[in-house]
Amino acid sequence: MPSLAFSAALAILPLMVGDIRSDWTREEVKALFALPFSELMFRAQSLHRTYFKANEVQISTLLSIKTGGCPEDCGYCPQSAHHDAGVKAEKLMALPAVLQAAKAAKAAGASRFCMGAAWREPKDKDVEKVCAMVEGVKALGLETCATLGMLNTDQAARLKRSGLDYYNHNLDTSPEFYGDIISTRMYQERLDTLSCVREAGIHVCCGGIVGMGEGDDDRAGLIAALASLPVHPESVPINALVRVEGTPLAGAAPLDPLDFIRTIAVARITMPKSMVRLSAGREDMSDEAQALAFLAGANSIFYGPRLLTTPNPSETRDRALMVRLGMTPMILPCEAGE
């Protein structure tokens, strides 16, 4: 006989027909998490195939253009000035070095180049320098993404004029658990930055981190917060905590890989048209876990040996896995016309 949890989930959930909703309740999201694994995977893969080619993956490269010295106290981050994780504060990279890295990323197969700076919020003069980077990277035929901390309306508009395609600003976790991880920035401030980005006409990249000691309800709360935004983020990175010595979360308990896969699947179901990115933590994932993540609806990865300051699988390992799985890099419209 079906379990009580399964029966309850089926009672609350409609059949998945591909409707785009921004009114997901936490109870509905929790019901998705409660589905038997095979049922959850079937629903996620069915919706994935409605909106995307099943075996394509979008490849991005992430470069830290300004490392360390961040005044925020995010418990997971080795770049925080509050933690002794061995990351030295550095100045903003020079434009030629950034463009050289972007050229190398494109040659390695990346279609999107993401630039991250360890700031709480950039100064206007810093935004101008980043805009020059955006313009240069765009000229190479790559999509551009930046994550610079909190933005105001004018800064978002300036980045849009430079040609920025995506802005990343994660919610990190549920509103209720957020205060256990960060005290220097409020949840509403993150939402305010997302509003500035959206109003400027820049695509939103917004997701979170699992494995920080949160409970099942908090994972549901994170996905519900993302899926109830007025417009779903075009890109949703799901990160598995990378436990870094010197950070408060270095001793966090390892995350059950199936809990991570469930989070990917629920993100795909609730935000079916979004790119769901398999992000930080892949270095410690088995090939089998990554294969399940793709089956659950992930269709984007970061490519290259590092994600800001933490390790990432080598390009050789990623290429070998994609060949084994029969997956191919996603071709962007601008590339198809070249």
LONU-57913 format. One record per residue (C-alpha): residue in one letter; residue number from 1; z negated, x negated, y negated. Coordinates in nm, 2 decimals, padded with zeros to 4 digits. Example, Ala and Ser with C-alpha at 12.3 -4.5 7.8 and 13.67 -1.06 7.14 Angstrom:
REM residues 2
<aa:A | i:1 | up:-00.78 | east:-01.23 | north:00.45>
<aa:S | i:2 | up:-00.71 | east:-01.37 | north:00.11>
REM end
This chain:
REM residues 338
<aa:M | i:1 | up:00.00 | east:00.00 | north:00.00>
<aa:P | i:2 | up:00.06 | east:-00.12 | north:-00.36>
<aa:S | i:3 | up:-00.24 | east:-00.28 | north:-00.53>
<aa:L | i:4 | up:-00.43 | east:-00.09 | north:-00.79>
<aa:A | i:5 | up:-00.32 | east:-00.35 | north:-01.05>
<aa:F | i:6 | up:00.05 | east:-00.30 | north:-00.95>
<aa:S | i:7 | up:00.02 | east:00.08 | north:-00.96>
<aa:A | i:8 | up:-00.15 | east:00.06 | north:-01.31>
<aa:A | i:9 | up:00.12 | east:-00.17 | north:-01.44>
<aa:L | i:10 | up:00.40 | east:00.05 | north:-01.32>
<aa:A | i:11 | up:00.23 | east:00.35 | north:-01.47>
<aa:I | i:12 | up:00.22 | east:00.20 | north:-01.82>
<aa:L | i:13 | up:00.55 | east:00.01 | north:-01.82>
<aa:P | i:14 | up:00.89 | east:00.17 | north:-01.87>
<aa:L | i:15 | up:01.19 | east:00.06 | north:-01.67>
<aa:M | i:16 | up:01.33 | east:-00.25 | north:-01.84>
<aa:V | i:17 | up:01.68 | east:-00.15 | north:-01.97>
<aa:G | i:18 | up:01.72 | east:-00.42 | north:-02.24>
<aa:D | i:19 | up:01.59 | east:-00.23 | north:-02.54>
<aa:I | i:20 | up:01.47 | east:-00.45 | north:-02.82>
<aa:R | i:21 | up:01.12 | east:-00.34 | north:-02.93>
<aa:S | i:22 | up:00.88 | east:-00.47 | north:-03.19>
<aa:D | i:23 | up:00.60 | east:-00.23 | north:-03.10>
<aa:W | i:24 | up:00.46 | east:-00.40 | north:-02.79>
<aa:T | i:25 | up:00.09 | east:-00.33 | north:-02.74>
<aa:R | i:26 | up:-00.15 | east:-00.58 | north:-02.58>
<aa:E | i:27 | up:-00.21 | east:-00.33 | north:-02.30>
<aa:E | i:28 | up:00.16 | east:-00.32 | north:-02.22>
<aa:V | i:29 | up:00.18 | east:-00.70 | north:-02.22>
<aa:K | i:30 | up:-00.13 | east:-00.73 | north:-02.00>
<aa:A | i:31 | up:00.04 | east:-00.49 | north:-01.76>
<aa:L | i:32 | up:00.34 | east:-00.72 | north:-01.74>
<aa:F | i:33 | up:00.12 | east:-01.01 | north:-01.66>
<aa:A | i:34 | up:-00.05 | east:-00.80 | north:-01.39>
<aa:L | i:35 | up:00.28 | east:-00.73 | north:-01.20>
<aa:P | i:36 | up:00.33 | east:-00.90 | north:-00.86>
<aa:F | i:37 | up:00.51 | east:-01.23 | north:-00.92>
<aa:S | i:38 | up:00.83 | east:-01.13 | north:-00.75>
<aa:E | i:39 | up:00.85 | east:-00.80 | north:-00.95>
<aa:L | i:40 | up:00.78 | east:-00.99 | north:-01.28>
<aa:M | i:41 | up:01.05 | east:-01.25 | north:-01.20>
<aa:F | i:42 | up:01.30 | east:-00.99 | north:-01.11>
<aa:R | i:43 | up:01.26 | east:-00.80 | north:-01.43>
<aa:A | i:44 | up:01.27 | east:-01.12 | north:-01.64>
<aa:Q | i:45 | up:01.58 | east:-01.25 | north:-01.47>
<aa:S | i:46 | up:01.75 | east:-00.92 | north:-01.49>
<aa:L | i:47 | up:01.70 | east:-00.91 | north:-01.87>
<aa:H | i:48 | up:01.79 | east:-01.27 | north:-01.91>
<aa:R | i:49 | up:02.13 | east:-01.20 | north:-01.75>
<aa:T | i:50 | up:02.18 | east:-00.90 | north:-01.99>
<aa:Y | i:51 | up:02.18 | east:-01.13 | north:-02.29>
<aa:F | i:52 | up:02.26 | east:-01.48 | north:-02.17>
<aa:K | i:53 | up:02.47 | east:-01.67 | north:-01.92>
<aa:A | i:54 | up:02.24 | east:-01.72 | north:-01.62>
<aa:N | i:55 | up:02.29 | east:-02.10 | north:-01.58>
<aa:E | i:56 | up:02.32 | east:-02.23 | north:-01.93>
<aa:V | i:57 | up:02.05 | east:-02.42 | north:-02.12>
<aa:Q | i:58 | up:02.03 | east:-02.50 | north:-02.48>
<aa:I | i:59 | up:01.94 | east:-02.86 | north:-02.54>
<aa:S | i:60 | up:01.74 | east:-02.98 | north:-02.85>
<aa:T | i:61 | up:01.60 | east:-03.31 | north:-02.95>
<aa:L | i:62 | up:01.28 | east:-03.34 | north:-03.15>
<aa:L | i:63 | up:01.21 | east:-03.64 | north:-03.38>
<aa:S | i:64 | up:00.88 | east:-03.71 | north:-03.56>
<aa:I | i:65 | up:01.00 | east:-03.79 | north:-03.92>
<aa:K | i:66 | up:00.64 | east:-03.83 | north:-04.05>
<aa:T | i:67 | up:00.38 | east:-03.92 | north:-03.79>
<aa:G | i:68 | up:00.00 | east:-03.90 | north:-03.80>
<aa:G | i:69 | up:-00.26 | east:-03.85 | north:-04.07>
<aa:C | i:70 | up:-00.25 | east:-03.47 | north:-04.07>
<aa:P | i:71 | up:-00.55 | east:-03.31 | north:-04.24>
<aa:E | i:72 | up:-00.55 | east:-03.01 | north:-04.00>
<aa:D | i:73 | up:-00.81 | east:-03.02 | north:-03.72>
<aa:C | i:74 | up:-00.59 | east:-02.86 | north:-03.44>
<aa:G | i:75 | up:-00.79 | east:-02.93 | north:-03.12>
<aa:Y | i:76 | up:-00.48 | east:-03.02 | north:-02.92>
<aa:C | i:77 | up:-00.30 | east:-03.25 | north:-03.17>
<aa:P | i:78 | up:-00.32 | east:-03.63 | north:-03.15>
<aa:Q | i:79 | up:-00.17 | east:-03.65 | north:-03.51>
<aa:S | i:80 | up:-00.48 | east:-03.49 | north:-03.66>
<aa:A | i:81 | up:-00.68 | east:-03.72 | north:-03.89>
<aa:H | i:82 | up:-00.99 | east:-03.56 | north:-03.75>
<aa:H | i:83 | up:-00.93 | east:-03.71 | north:-03.40>
<aa:D | i:84 | up:-00.93 | east:-04.07 | north:-03.27>
<aa:A | i:85 | up:-00.62 | east:-04.05 | north:-03.05>
<aa:G | i:86 | up:-00.47 | east:-04.38 | north:-03.14>
<aa:V | i:87 | up:-00.19 | east:-04.23 | north:-03.36>
<aa:K | i:88 | up:-00.15 | east:-04.42 | north:-03.69>
<aa:A | i:89 | up:-00.05 | east:-04.25 | north:-04.01>
<aa:E | i:90 | up:00.31 | east:-04.34 | north:-04.11>
<aa:K | i:91 | up:00.53 | east:-04.27 | north:-04.41>
<aa:L | i:92 | up:00.83 | east:-04.03 | north:-04.40>
<aa:M | i:93 | up:01.12 | east:-04.19 | north:-04.23>
<aa:A | i:94 | up:01.42 | east:-04.31 | north:-04.43>
<aa:L | i:95 | up:01.73 | east:-04.10 | north:-04.42>
<aa:P | i:96 | up:01.96 | east:-04.36 | north:-04.24>
<aa:A | i:97 | up:01.71 | east:-04.39 | north:-03.95>
<aa:V | i:98 | up:01.69 | east:-04.01 | north:-03.91>
<aa:L | i:99 | up:02.07 | east:-03.98 | north:-03.91>
<aa:Q | i:100 | up:02.10 | east:-04.27 | north:-03.65>
<aa:A | i:101 | up:01.86 | east:-04.08 | north:-03.43>
<aa:A | i:102 | up:02.06 | east:-03.76 | north:-03.48>
<aa:K | i:103 | up:02.38 | east:-03.93 | north:-03.38>
<aa:A | i:104 | up:02.21 | east:-04.06 | north:-03.06>
<aa:A | i:105 | up:02.08 | east:-03.72 | north:-02.98>
<aa:K | i:106 | up:02.42 | east:-03.56 | north:-03.01>
<aa:A | i:107 | up:02.58 | east:-03.83 | north:-02.79>
<aa:A | i:108 | up:02.31 | east:-03.76 | north:-02.53>
<aa:G | i:109 | up:02.41 | east:-03.39 | north:-02.52>
<aa:A | i:110 | up:02.18 | east:-03.22 | north:-02.78>
<aa:S | i:111 | up:02.31 | east:-02.93 | north:-02.98>
<aa:R | i:112 | up:02.01 | east:-02.89 | north:-03.20>
<aa:F | i:113 | up:01.81 | east:-03.16 | north:-03.39>
<aa:C | i:114 | up:01.45 | east:-03.08 | north:-03.48>
<aa:M | i:115 | up:01.25 | east:-03.28 | north:-03.73>
<aa:G | i:116 | up:00.87 | east:-03.26 | north:-03.74>
<aa:A | i:117 | up:00.64 | east:-03.39 | north:-04.01>
<aa:A | i:118 | up:00.26 | east:-03.40 | north:-03.98>
<aa:W | i:119 | up:00.17 | east:-03.22 | north:-04.30>
<aa:R | i:120 | up:-00.05 | east:-02.93 | north:-04.37>
<aa:E | i:121 | up:00.20 | east:-02.83 | north:-04.63>
<aa:P | i:122 | up:00.48 | east:-03.04 | north:-04.78>
<aa:K | i:123 | up:00.50 | east:-03.14 | north:-05.15>
<aa:D | i:124 | up:00.81 | east:-03.03 | north:-05.33>
<aa:K | i:125 | up:00.93 | east:-03.39 | north:-05.35>
<aa:D | i:126 | up:00.89 | east:-03.42 | north:-04.97>
<aa:V | i:127 | up:01.10 | east:-03.10 | north:-04.93>
<aa:E | i:128 | up:01.38 | east:-03.26 | north:-05.13>
<aa:K | i:129 | up:01.38 | east:-03.56 | north:-04.90>
<aa:V | i:130 | up:01.39 | east:-03.34 | north:-04.59>
<aa:C | i:131 | up:01.67 | east:-03.13 | north:-04.74>
<aa:A | i:132 | up:01.88 | east:-03.45 | north:-04.76>
<aa:M | i:133 | up:01.81 | east:-03.51 | north:-04.39>
<aa:V | i:134 | up:01.91 | east:-03.15 | north:-04.31>
<aa:E | i:135 | up:02.24 | east:-03.19 | north:-04.49>
<aa:G | i:136 | up:02.31 | east:-03.52 | north:-04.32>
<aa:V | i:137 | up:02.24 | east:-03.38 | north:-03.97>
<aa:K | i:138 | up:02.44 | east:-03.07 | north:-04.04>
<aa:A | i:139 | up:02.74 | east:-03.29 | north:-04.13>
<aa:L | i:140 | up:02.72 | east:-03.44 | north:-03.78>
<aa:G | i:141 | up:02.78 | east:-03.09 | north:-03.63>
<aa:L | i:142 | up:02.43 | east:-03.03 | north:-03.51>
<aa:E | i:143 | up:02.21 | east:-02.72 | north:-03.56>
<aa:T | i:144 | up:01.90 | east:-02.82 | north:-03.76>
<aa:C | i:145 | up:01.54 | east:-02.73 | north:-03.73>
<aa:A | i:146 | up:01.23 | east:-02.84 | north:-03.92>
<aa:T | i:147 | up:00.85 | east:-02.81 | north:-03.88>
<aa:L | i:148 | up:00.67 | east:-02.92 | north:-04.19>
<aa:G | i:149 | up:00.36 | east:-02.71 | north:-04.20>
<aa:M | i:150 | up:00.30 | east:-02.42 | north:-04.43>
<aa:L | i:151 | up:00.58 | east:-02.33 | north:-04.68>
<aa:N | i:152 | up:00.59 | east:-02.12 | north:-05.00>
<aa:T | i:153 | up:00.88 | east:-01.90 | north:-05.10>
<aa:D | i:154 | up:01.05 | east:-02.15 | north:-05.32>
<aa:Q | i:155 | up:01.03 | east:-02.43 | north:-05.05>
<aa:A | i:156 | up:01.18 | east:-02.20 | north:-04.79>
<aa:A | i:157 | up:01.46 | east:-02.10 | north:-05.02>
<aa:R | i:158 | up:01.53 | east:-02.47 | north:-05.10>
<aa:L | i:159 | up:01.55 | east:-02.55 | north:-04.72>
<aa:K | i:160 | up:01.79 | east:-02.26 | north:-04.67>
<aa:R | i:161 | up:02.02 | east:-02.39 | north:-04.95>
<aa:S | i:162 | up:02.03 | east:-02.73 | north:-04.77>
<aa:G | i:163 | up:02.16 | east:-02.55 | north:-04.46>
<aa:L | i:164 | up:01.85 | east:-02.54 | north:-04.24>
<aa:D | i:165 | up:01.91 | east:-02.32 | north:-03.94>
<aa:Y | i:166 | up:01.57 | east:-02.29 | north:-03.79>
<aa:Y | i:167 | up:01.21 | east:-02.34 | north:-03.90>
<aa:N | i:168 | up:00.93 | east:-02.39 | north:-03.65>
<aa:H | i:169 | up:00.58 | east:-02.26 | north:-03.72>
<aa:N | i:170 | up:00.39 | east:-02.16 | north:-03.41>
<aa:L | i:171 | up:00.11 | east:-01.90 | north:-03.38>
<aa:D | i:172 | up:-00.04 | east:-02.13 | north:-03.11>
<aa:T | i:173 | up:-00.26 | east:-01.86 | north:-02.94>
<aa:S | i:174 | up:-00.40 | east:-01.51 | north:-02.98>
<aa:P | i:175 | up:-00.57 | east:-01.41 | north:-03.30>
<aa:E | i:176 | up:-00.90 | east:-01.39 | north:-03.13>
<aa:F | i:177 | up:-00.89 | east:-01.74 | north:-02.97>
<aa:Y | i:178 | up:-00.74 | east:-01.91 | north:-03.26>
<aa:G | i:179 | up:-01.07 | east:-02.00 | north:-03.43>
<aa:D | i:180 | up:-01.18 | east:-02.19 | north:-03.12>
<aa:I | i:181 | up:-00.88 | east:-02.43 | north:-03.16>
<aa:I | i:182 | up:-00.82 | east:-02.46 | north:-03.54>
<aa:S | i:183 | up:-01.05 | east:-02.41 | north:-03.84>
<aa:T | i:184 | up:-00.85 | east:-02.56 | north:-04.13>
<aa:R | i:185 | up:-00.57 | east:-02.30 | north:-04.13>
<aa:M | i:186 | up:-00.61 | east:-01.92 | north:-04.09>
<aa:Y | i:187 | up:-00.39 | east:-01.71 | north:-03.86>
<aa:Q | i:188 | up:-00.27 | east:-01.51 | north:-04.16>
<aa:E | i:189 | up:-00.15 | east:-01.82 | north:-04.33>
<aa:R | i:190 | up:00.08 | east:-01.88 | north:-04.03>
<aa:L | i:191 | up:00.21 | east:-01.53 | north:-04.06>
<aa:D | i:192 | up:00.26 | east:-01.57 | north:-04.43>
<aa:T | i:193 | up:00.48 | east:-01.89 | north:-04.37>
<aa:L | i:194 | up:00.68 | east:-01.70 | north:-04.11>
<aa:S | i:195 | up:00.74 | east:-01.42 | north:-04.37>
<aa:C | i:196 | up:00.86 | east:-01.68 | north:-04.63>
<aa:V | i:197 | up:01.10 | east:-01.83 | north:-04.37>
<aa:R | i:198 | up:01.24 | east:-01.49 | north:-04.27>
<aa:E | i:199 | up:01.28 | east:-01.38 | north:-04.63>
<aa:A | i:200 | up:01.48 | east:-01.70 | north:-04.71>
<aa:G | i:201 | up:01.72 | east:-01.62 | north:-04.43>
<aa:I | i:202 | up:01.63 | east:-01.90 | north:-04.20>
<aa:H | i:203 | up:01.60 | east:-01.84 | north:-03.83>
<aa:V | i:204 | up:01.24 | east:-01.84 | north:-03.70>
<aa:C | i:205 | up:01.12 | east:-02.07 | north:-03.42>
<aa:C | i:206 | up:00.77 | east:-01.95 | north:-03.32>
<aa:G | i:207 | up:00.57 | east:-01.97 | north:-03.00>
<aa:G | i:208 | up:00.25 | east:-02.10 | north:-02.87>
<aa:I | i:209 | up:00.05 | east:-02.32 | north:-02.63>
<aa:V | i:210 | up:-00.11 | east:-02.22 | north:-02.30>
<aa:G | i:211 | up:-00.37 | east:-02.42 | north:-02.10>
<aa:M | i:212 | up:-00.62 | east:-02.47 | north:-02.40>
<aa:G | i:213 | up:-00.90 | east:-02.28 | north:-02.22>
<aa:E | i:214 | up:-00.78 | east:-01.94 | north:-02.32>
<aa:G | i:215 | up:-00.81 | east:-01.64 | north:-02.08>
<aa:D | i:216 | up:-00.55 | east:-01.41 | north:-01.95>
<aa:D | i:217 | up:-00.62 | east:-01.17 | north:-02.23>
<aa:D | i:218 | up:-00.55 | east:-01.44 | north:-02.49>
<aa:R | i:219 | up:-00.21 | east:-01.52 | north:-02.33>
<aa:A | i:220 | up:-00.13 | east:-01.15 | north:-02.35>
<aa:G | i:221 | up:-00.25 | east:-01.15 | north:-02.71>
<aa:L | i:222 | up:-00.02 | east:-01.44 | north:-02.80>
<aa:I | i:223 | up:00.29 | east:-01.27 | north:-02.66>
<aa:A | i:224 | up:00.20 | east:-00.94 | north:-02.81>
<aa:A | i:225 | up:00.16 | east:-01.10 | north:-03.15>
<aa:L | i:226 | up:00.51 | east:-01.26 | north:-03.12>
<aa:A | i:227 | up:00.68 | east:-00.96 | north:-02.97>
<aa:S | i:228 | up:00.54 | east:-00.73 | north:-03.24>
<aa:L | i:229 | up:00.67 | east:-00.93 | north:-03.53>
<aa:P | i:230 | up:00.92 | east:-00.71 | north:-03.73>
<aa:V | i:231 | up:01.20 | east:-00.93 | north:-03.61>
<aa:H | i:232 | up:01.15 | east:-01.14 | north:-03.29>
<aa:P | i:233 | up:01.17 | east:-01.51 | north:-03.34>
<aa:E | i:234 | up:01.52 | east:-01.64 | north:-03.25>
<aa:S | i:235 | up:01.35 | east:-01.92 | north:-03.06>
<aa:V | i:236 | up:01.02 | east:-01.90 | north:-02.87>
<aa:P | i:237 | up:00.88 | east:-02.23 | north:-02.75>
<aa:I | i:238 | up:00.62 | east:-02.20 | north:-02.48>
<aa:N | i:239 | up:00.42 | east:-02.52 | north:-02.45>
<aa:A | i:240 | up:00.18 | east:-02.63 | north:-02.18>
<aa:L | i:241 | up:-00.11 | east:-02.83 | north:-02.32>
<aa:V | i:242 | up:-00.06 | east:-03.20 | north:-02.31>
<aa:R | i:243 | up:-00.42 | east:-03.33 | north:-02.27>
<aa:V | i:244 | up:-00.44 | east:-03.64 | north:-02.50>
<aa:E | i:245 | up:-00.75 | east:-03.87 | north:-02.49>
<aa:G | i:246 | up:-00.93 | east:-03.86 | north:-02.82>
<aa:T | i:247 | up:-00.86 | east:-03.49 | north:-02.89>
<aa:P | i:248 | up:-01.12 | east:-03.21 | north:-02.83>
<aa:L | i:249 | up:-00.90 | east:-03.06 | north:-02.56>
<aa:A | i:250 | up:-00.86 | east:-03.38 | north:-02.36>
<aa:G | i:251 | up:-01.09 | east:-03.24 | north:-02.09>
<aa:A | i:252 | up:-00.94 | east:-02.90 | north:-02.06>
<aa:A | i:253 | up:-00.89 | east:-02.77 | north:-01.71>
<aa:P | i:254 | up:-00.54 | east:-02.81 | north:-01.57>
<aa:L | i:255 | up:-00.33 | east:-02.49 | north:-01.61>
<aa:D | i:256 | up:-00.21 | east:-02.31 | north:-01.29>
<aa:P | i:257 | up:00.17 | east:-02.36 | north:-01.29>
<aa:L | i:258 | up:00.22 | east:-01.99 | north:-01.19>
<aa:D | i:259 | up:00.02 | east:-01.88 | north:-01.50>
<aa:F | i:260 | up:00.26 | east:-02.08 | north:-01.71>
<aa:I | i:261 | up:00.56 | east:-01.93 | north:-01.53>
<aa:R | i:262 | up:00.42 | east:-01.58 | north:-01.59>
<aa:T | i:263 | up:00.39 | east:-01.65 | north:-01.96>
<aa:I | i:264 | up:00.76 | east:-01.76 | north:-01.97>
<aa:A | i:265 | up:00.86 | east:-01.44 | north:-01.78>
<aa:V | i:266 | up:00.66 | east:-01.21 | north:-02.01>
<aa:A | i:267 | up:00.81 | east:-01.38 | north:-02.32>
<aa:R | i:268 | up:01.16 | east:-01.32 | north:-02.18>
<aa:I | i:269 | up:01.09 | east:-00.95 | north:-02.11>
<aa:T | i:270 | up:00.93 | east:-00.87 | north:-02.44>
<aa:M | i:271 | up:01.18 | east:-01.07 | north:-02.65>
<aa:P | i:272 | up:01.50 | east:-01.05 | north:-02.44>
<aa:K | i:273 | up:01.74 | east:-01.18 | north:-02.70>
<aa:S | i:274 | up:01.53 | east:-01.48 | north:-02.80>
<aa:M | i:275 | up:01.59 | east:-01.84 | north:-02.68>
<aa:V | i:276 | up:01.28 | east:-01.91 | north:-02.47>
<aa:R | i:277 | up:01.21 | east:-02.28 | north:-02.48>
<aa:L | i:278 | up:01.04 | east:-02.47 | north:-02.20>
<aa:S | i:279 | up:00.86 | east:-02.71 | north:-02.44>
<aa:A | i:280 | up:00.57 | east:-02.95 | north:-02.42>
<aa:G | i:281 | up:00.42 | east:-03.04 | north:-02.09>
<aa:R | i:282 | up:00.73 | east:-03.08 | north:-01.89>
<aa:E | i:283 | up:00.65 | east:-03.44 | north:-01.81>
<aa:D | i:284 | up:00.37 | east:-03.32 | north:-01.58>
<aa:M | i:285 | up:00.57 | east:-03.04 | north:-01.43>
<aa:S | i:286 | up:00.73 | east:-03.07 | north:-01.09>
<aa:D | i:287 | up:01.10 | east:-03.00 | north:-01.06>
<aa:E | i:288 | up:01.01 | east:-02.69 | north:-00.87>
<aa:A | i:289 | up:00.80 | east:-02.55 | north:-01.15>
<aa:Q | i:290 | up:01.07 | east:-02.61 | north:-01.40>
<aa:A | i:291 | up:01.32 | east:-02.44 | north:-01.18>
<aa:L | i:292 | up:01.09 | east:-02.14 | north:-01.16>
<aa:A | i:293 | up:01.06 | east:-02.14 | north:-01.54>
<aa:F | i:294 | up:01.44 | east:-02.12 | north:-01.57>
<aa:L | i:295 | up:01.45 | east:-01.84 | north:-01.32>
<aa:A | i:296 | up:01.18 | east:-01.67 | north:-01.53>
<aa:G | i:297 | up:01.41 | east:-01.67 | north:-01.83>
<aa:A | i:298 | up:01.36 | east:-02.01 | north:-02.01>
<aa:N | i:299 | up:01.70 | east:-02.13 | north:-02.14>
<aa:S | i:300 | up:01.62 | east:-02.41 | north:-02.38>
<aa:I | i:301 | up:01.45 | east:-02.75 | north:-02.34>
<aa:F | i:302 | up:01.37 | east:-03.05 | north:-02.55>
<aa:Y | i:303 | up:01.57 | east:-03.35 | north:-02.44>
<aa:G | i:304 | up:01.46 | east:-03.71 | north:-02.48>
<aa:P | i:305 | up:01.16 | east:-03.94 | north:-02.39>
<aa:R | i:306 | up:00.92 | east:-03.81 | north:-02.65>
<aa:L | i:307 | up:00.81 | east:-03.49 | north:-02.82>
<aa:L | i:308 | up:00.67 | east:-03.61 | north:-03.15>
<aa:T | i:309 | up:00.39 | east:-03.83 | north:-03.00>
<aa:T | i:310 | up:00.37 | east:-03.71 | north:-02.64>
<aa:P | i:311 | up:00.58 | east:-03.80 | north:-02.34>
<aa:N | i:312 | up:00.88 | east:-03.59 | north:-02.22>
<aa:P | i:313 | up:01.10 | east:-03.63 | north:-01.91>
<aa:S | i:314 | up:01.37 | east:-03.89 | north:-01.93>
<aa:E | i:315 | up:01.72 | east:-03.79 | north:-01.99>
<aa:T | i:316 | up:01.81 | east:-03.92 | north:-01.65>
<aa:R | i:317 | up:01.56 | east:-03.70 | north:-01.48>
<aa:D | i:318 | up:01.67 | east:-03.40 | north:-01.68>
<aa:R | i:319 | up:02.04 | east:-03.46 | north:-01.60>
<aa:A | i:320 | up:01.96 | east:-03.49 | north:-01.23>
<aa:L | i:321 | up:01.76 | east:-03.17 | north:-01.23>
<aa:M | i:322 | up:02.03 | east:-02.98 | north:-01.41>
<aa:V | i:323 | up:02.29 | east:-03.10 | north:-01.16>
<aa:R | i:324 | up:02.06 | east:-02.99 | north:-00.87>
<aa:L | i:325 | up:02.02 | east:-02.65 | north:-01.03>
<aa:G | i:326 | up:02.38 | east:-02.61 | north:-01.12>
<aa:M | i:327 | up:02.29 | east:-02.56 | north:-01.49>
<aa:T | i:328 | up:02.51 | east:-02.67 | north:-01.78>
<aa:P | i:329 | up:02.44 | east:-02.73 | north:-02.15>
<aa:M | i:330 | up:02.49 | east:-02.43 | north:-02.38>
<aa:I | i:331 | up:02.80 | east:-02.47 | north:-02.61>
<aa:L | i:332 | up:02.74 | east:-02.36 | north:-02.96>
<aa:P | i:333 | up:03.02 | east:-02.17 | north:-03.15>
<aa:C | i:334 | up:03.06 | east:-02.47 | north:-03.39>
<aa:E | i:335 | up:03.11 | east:-02.71 | north:-03.10>
<aa:A | i:336 | up:03.35 | east:-02.48 | north:-02.92>
<aa:G | i:337 | up:03.57 | east:-02.49 | north:-03.23>
<aa:E | i:338 | up:03.57 | east:-02.86 | north:-03.27>
REM end
